[in-house]
Structures are given as structure tokens and as C-alpha cells.
């Protein structure tokens, strides 16, 4: 009997995964299954809009966001913007029950906000995170969110691509999920479900700053889970490794593109032949950052990190992104035609920096 | 009891699998098409099959190197092992050459060998290529496409400022390479084939592209700037269209248009084999007046072209219409002895007809009604207006 049950479950799972690849799969079934995990978050703010030169009027502004229940204790994750200057928060479950919630922590770096239901009901269910490594391009996905404040709105589509994308905070996220699902204002923080009803992502960036249709990026679930666990544990913004360097990358505002160093600039810097095709020019160093404390300065040319040649800015970014707090990075730098080494201790990214400090 | 339940599950699964297998085999015939339309499609497999044929097209204007950086970005697709690539005229039509970025990120240079503004199709030839590394797409038949058919668009929608991609790969800034989007074809549209560009004062800059397309595909498939020129696949991975116009700039979602592939196919075959491409033409203006420039007039005539009654608004010199003696103000009462024709349908009929085809018009001029005969000739290359 046990064997039959196991085989039956295995077959059922196989069928679910087989159909997960189909475009016209049962979005309705998935939606019905995952509805209890999704909540509409209503935030209330008070603004003092100036009516005339002398008087101001107090106004109450409402905002809507989508949240996901991540624990039975009532913790909910959403986009960090939902917690901005919020005076009161109310959470609506799929069955219409409303609960008061309190903001816990706002992680601007990863764009995740954590809140908690004040008196959580006993039947609260926490969502299951899927494995984003198994996502295929073209897989069908479902989004439940409060588009424009209309709670639990269903939209669906396919995974358009998987690529590295930068969050508004400047944090690069490898393996971001690009989808062609329709999302609107109010969908910020919406969970992305696969056909098995697992969360595989969280809405993070609109393509083209919202000027493109159906280009939406979702943060992969493994990162969301790691950050969420850290937020619940520490109630502090999650650790983001940084050294505090802004690399020179050409003119950054030119058509939104970033180009790396030109040959003219390399010639002007009088670089030796062996470093001609490698290296990264430091454009700015954030004052008080680990790199600043170690002695790195503007116009230093980084050619080696930990003894290995540095090929591109992307490689540097990967190195920093994959290091832990307190890790030592040895920078081989050319300063005024002389090779020097600096020891930098990786620190935590503060929240008040400008975008492109790594 | 439990064994029987297990057996039933096994049966269901095997039936499902065999059904999919059978449906895969029956590709010919209308019945098979109907069955296929109801069968689910494995999208990841489909994308894996077709994605190697999709390229990024970055036009380079040799005459103005400073402007090269500001040129637009589009998509395209490889059509054969001889290194031919199809894209939109509005992507590569103005450039003499283009940089091609393949699916795996490798780059090559291509020269533009032909361009058809009237179909919004451009044909590029790779300068230097390895045939083993080209993965041509299969061209399908756009006549068989019906409303509601699933369609997959692939391309590289452009990234504007505000979206920041991995900076180690600068090309990622220009386009989200290998983006796949999927929805349905909504239907055929003749309106959208008249594309009007408005200048900053709100005046139309001219009815530029695709004047000679009988119809375009109207579709829900989301496309953005940069998707232009990219392929639109059907569920078998055959190209049925070229993604051309997005509705996003009109603040509408999922009202997009694609050029049906048959017109591009004919154009490419004739350019490669006969070095020219001909369009049937009579030389009479019966959709818009020849000098239309005002937005109000444009709207008015666009509405009128769906009403029965074929009015001659102008005649091109030395055209079949001029030779037959048609004049401004004439009204064509019937074509080939039929009902009073609808201008839109008449235009489509001529465009999809043959060169040398004869048309018998019953013309009403004042109180007189008389018959004239016109023979369709190839459209001269210097005619850039809406004459049919």
C-alpha cells in the first residue's frame, strides 16, 4: 500500500512537472492553490500638501502593494517601498479577513520590506519556495497581486529570459527572472509562482523603468529566501558585501550605456603592455569605505585581485558579490607607473550611498 | 483496488503521451491543424529549437560615423546557410551595414543588400561566416494563421535608461538579448499597415512604411522597441511574421502588429533570384488623396475606406489608370461586374493579385456610365504613395 502511494505521488508530481512546460496550463488551478499565501497590503501615509503660499493641508494617502506570507508567526515580505514613511498598515487575506500589521525592517539594498501581522490567526499558511535553478526559458508562470489595489488579480505568461539585472539600489542580482507577465502599480512585491504552486521569484524591477510593455524582472527565490531569513533573524537590513569603489565605465549617462576604458585613456595612463587588456580604473572611492581605509584612491588602476588578473568590471563585481563580511581582498594597483598592493577588508554596504559603488 | 487505481493513472499518463506523439506526427491537412490548435505546446522545447536563429541587428551608418552610436537597435533572423538575414526596413533600411550579434554573443558584420519600405522588410548578407555556425529558422506559411493561434516572439527589446543590466557585457544595455514572449495572434488588420509618424507639432510626417502590405497580423504578443525585425514563430517553430510595430507608445498594452512572412518570403526569393521585386499596380488613388498631409483628412479617409464606393482621388501619370482615361472625381460602380467595391478590399485584391491581371471597371462620371479595362503592371520603384 505504501509503495502504491509513493508511486502514485511520484506520477502525480511527474504530471505536474510535465504540464509546467505548457503555455495553456491551468493558471486557475495554481491561483486557487496559492491564493492563501498572498495578501494585499494597504499603507496609509500623511502628507502635508501646500494649498497656497501660507497654508498647508493634511492629506491621507493610501498605497497598495502585494505581500507574501513567509511564516506562521505572521511575517510578510513585500517591496521595500511599501514601508516608506508609513503611518498604519492593513493586510487583507484572500478570504477577505483584514488584520493590522506593523513594519519591521526595510531593506533598501535588496528592495525587500518585512512586516508582521499584529495578532496573526492560527490558520495562517507560509509559502513554499521553489528552486530557481530549475527554471527554463519559456516556462509558464503565474503572478497574483493587487494591481491598482484590486487584490489577488491573476496574470500569467512565460519566462522570457534569465539574466543579470541591477536593482534600483545598484545591487546586481545574478539570475534575475525576466517574464512577459502583465504587472501594474500595486504589483510591487508580487510573488511569482510556477506550475507546482511554488514561489520562484518576487517582483523587483520594471523593464525600461515602466515604459516597456510586459518586461518585468523578478528576484530569484533563493536570494529572496536568504535575505528574508536574515531579516527575520536580525531585524536589520541584510548584509551586502562592498568595498566602496565606483569603477570608471565611460560616460554613464550616454544613452544609458556603460562603456569600459578606451584605448586613448589607456595610452594616456602609460600602461605597460601586460596590463593593456585587463584592469579597471577607479573613478571614485566612497569616503570611510573599506577601500578608502585601505588607501585606495581616485585614478588608481586595479590590475590584480588576490594575485589574479582582473579582466572586467563584471568580474570584479562578481568577486565582491560572492565574498563574505571580513574577507580579505588584495588589490594589485598601478599608481603613478608603480605597482603597489593594498589589503581591503570586505564590509557591509551602507544604505545612503549612491548607486554604483561596489 | 489500489493496483487498479495505479493502472488507471498509468493508462491516463500513457494516453496523454501517445496523444501528444500522434498529434506531433499529423502535421499535414486541415484536420490535423485543428487538433494541433487544441494541443498544449511545450514552450521551453520550442524556444530551445528556434533560439539559435535569432540575432541582434545594430545598424551602422558608414556615411555618418558620429551618428552610428545613436542608431536604433533591432532584431533579425537567419534564413539560410548562405548567411542571409531578414529584419525590418525601419531597423536597417537607412544603414549600409549592420553589426550582427548572434545568440551566443559572437559578432559579425553584415551588408544590406535589399530593402523594401513598402513591406517593411530588409535583407542583409553576412560578410564573413561559417555555415556550420549558422542555425537558420524555418519559414512558415502566414496564410494558414488564424485568430487565436499561439505565437512566440523572440528578439532583443531595447533597454532604456532606468533599467540597468550587467555592465560586464555592454551589449546587454542595448537590448535584452534572447527575450521570448508568447501570446496569441488576434487577427488580421488592414488599418495598422498605414503607419503615420507625427512630428513634434502634432503633424503627420508622412505615411511611410508598409504601404503595399495587404494586411498585417494584429497580436497580443508583447513587443517593445528593439523587437523590431525579430521573428514571430508559430507552435511548430516556423516563422509566420516579422514583429514590427508595438502599441506601447500609444499607452496601450498588447496591441502589436507583425508583417506576415509570406510577403517577406516572396520579396527575398525574387531579390535573390531575379534581382528585383514587383508589386501589381494600377496607378489610381482610391484610398487616400495623393497629397494627404492633414490629420483630420487622414482620419476621414481612413473611415471612408471601409464604406462601399470606390472614388478616384487621383491618377498617377503614365499608369494603367491614366492610359485607360480615368480622371479625378470618377466613381467606380463595379469591378469585374460585381457589387460596389469597398476600397480596402479592392486594394487587398490588387496587391494579392497577379501582374498582367485584367480589371473591368464600370465607371460613373456625371450622368454617364461607361466601361474601361485596366491591366496591372509592376509598380515603378520611384512611386512612394498610396496609389493602388
Interface residues (C-beta under 8 A of the other chain):
Chain A: X1 X4 X7 X8 X11 X12 X14 X15 X19 X21 X22 X23 X24 X25 X136 X137 X138 X139 X140 X157 X158 X159 X160 X161 X163 X164 X165 X166 X170 X172 X178 X180 X182 X205 X206 X207 X208 X209 X210 X211 X212 X213 X214 X215 X249 X253 X254 X255 X256 X257 X258 X259 X260 X312 X313 X314 X315 X317
Chain B: X2 X3 X5 X6 X9 X10 X13 X16 X40 X41 X42 X43 X44 X45 X46 X47 X48 X51 X69 X70 X150 X152 X157 X158 X159 X160 X161 X162 X163 X164 X165 X166 X167 X168 X169 X170 X172 X173 X174 X176 X177 X178 X179 X180 X181 X182 X183 X222 X223 X224 X225 X246 X247 X248 X253 X254
